[in-house]
Amino acid sequence: MAEKARELAKRIEIHYTPKHGSWLNIAEIELSAVTRQCLDRRIPDIDTLNRELSFWERDRNDCAKEVQRHFTTEQARGKLKHLYPKL
């Protein structure tokens, strides 16, 4: 069991992403939702996992949830001007 865990851990790639990216917030919301709504139990095999995720994804897309943004693009550029190159 420990050998299998080490083998799986070696396959993990960590990608550092910006803390203030709005797309990151959306991705975190979706990952949290899939974890709570679909992956909250032991799933016995990859086929079952793929089937469950497909059902969840279809249902989630049918709901057409929207993200409420608090900034316009121009407001974000003004607030985060140090991140944007001078044009």
N, C-alpha and C positions, 0 to 999 in steps of 0.2 A: 504494500500500500504506500509506504513512504517513497519507494523508488518511482512509482507511478506519479505521485505528487511532484517529485523533483523533475521528472520528465515533462510534465505539464507546465510547471513553473518556468522551465527553460524556453518554452514556446511563447511566453507572454512578452509582448513588446509594449513598453510604456512610452506614450507620446505626450510630451508636455504641450499644453495648449494655453492660450492667453486667458487670464482670469476674467477679463472684462468683455469677452466676445459675446455678442447677443446670441449667435448661433449656438454657443456652448450652453447657455441657459436653456434653450429649447431642447437640445440633445439631452441634457441632464433631466429635464422634465419627462421626456419620453422614456429614457432608461429607467427612471423611477417608476413610471406607470407600468412598464412591461414587467418589472421586477415584482411589483405589488399585485398586479392583476393576472399575470400569466406564469411567472416563475416562482411562485410562493410555495412550491412543493417539490418533492423529488420526482424527476422525470426519468423514466427507466432507460430510454434509448434515444438515439439521434433522430430516428424517424418520427417518434412521438413528439420530440422537441420541435422539429420542423413543422409538423402538422399543427401543434398547439400555437406556435408563433404565427403561422399563416392565418389561422382563425382569428387570433388576437389582432393581427395587423389589419385584416379586412374589416373587422368590427371597429377598430380605432379610426381607420380611414373613412368609414361610413359615417361616423359621428362628426367628422370634419371640424375638430376642435381648432380654434384659432388662438394665437398668442396675442395678448394685449401689450403692445409696445408703449413704453412711457416716454420715449424720446423720438423726435423726428430725426432724420439723417442729419439735417443741418444742426440741430441742437446737440447731437452726439459729437459731431465734428468740432463744434465750439467748445464743448466740455472736455473733449479728449484731443485738443489740437496738438498737444505734444507728441501724439502718436502718428499724426499725419504729416507727410513731407510738405515742405513749402513749394507751392506751384508758381 
